[in-house]
Amino acid sequence: MEQVLTVQSHHENFTRREMEDMVGRIDHHMLVVDRAMMAVREELQYVAQEVRSSQLELSRRQCVLGGFPKTMPPTVRNAFIACTLLHVSTKLEYHH
């Protein structure tokens, strides 16, 4: 019986306190990891948004610049694009 009381006393005085201390440390570290993961998630969302914006801009440029011969001078290409856009915008005047 005395041995059981010794084990119980050791458990109450040392083992339980050590376990509570370890649980507290683990809890603290989990909060640190959680905050770091949230920061990384926010950064990745920002990067994904930037990538989508650049892809959209690139696709706009490809739509405007595609289909013209490589030998066409930029001034002629710009004039052709402006003429086409003005022609399209006159068809959309009734929306104003």
BELZI-V346358 format. One record per pair of residues at least 6 apart in sequence whose ideal C-beta (glycine too) atoms are under 6 Angstrom apart, sorted by the first residue. I is the first residue (numbers start at 1). J is the second residue. Records with the same first field share a line. If there is no record, write none. Layout:
I->J  J
//
This chain:
68->77
//
